[in-house]
Amino acid sequence: MQTREERDTMGVVELPAVASWGAQAQRSLQNFKISGECMPMQLIHGVYSRVLIDFAIFPNKRICPLRYFC
């Protein structure tokens, strides 16, 4: 496997040539146990829908701020 060198304030680190991340992310992969688990789709949809709701409500809050008071 081909590697490339990336530099940051902590020095040089080698990472795969095809990697789309940099030195700090590679250090995290080496130093912390990172599982292969993905975030549940229900959580992704819940967060995404809340963000969409907030962006949809934002312009209306300027018009009538008390209407959407939580």
NORZI-V110012 format. One record per pair of residues at least 4 apart in sequence whose ideal C-beta (glycine too) atoms are under 6 Angstrom apart, sorted by sequence separation. I is the first residue (numbers start at 1). J is the second residue. If there is no record, write none. Layout:
# NORZI-V110012
i->I j->J
i->I j->J
This chain:
# NORZI-V110012
i->15 j->19
i->21 j->25
i->27 j->31
i->28 j->32
i->39 j->43
i->44 j->48
i->45 j->49
i->61 j->65
i->7 j->12
i->39 j->44
i->5 j->12
i->6 j->13
i->61 j->68
i->5 j->14
i->6 j->15
i->13 j->23
i->3 j->14
i->15 j->26
i->57 j->68
i->4 j->17
i->13 j->26
i->3 j->17
i->2 j->17
i->8 j->23
i->6 j->22
i->8 j->24
i->6 j->23
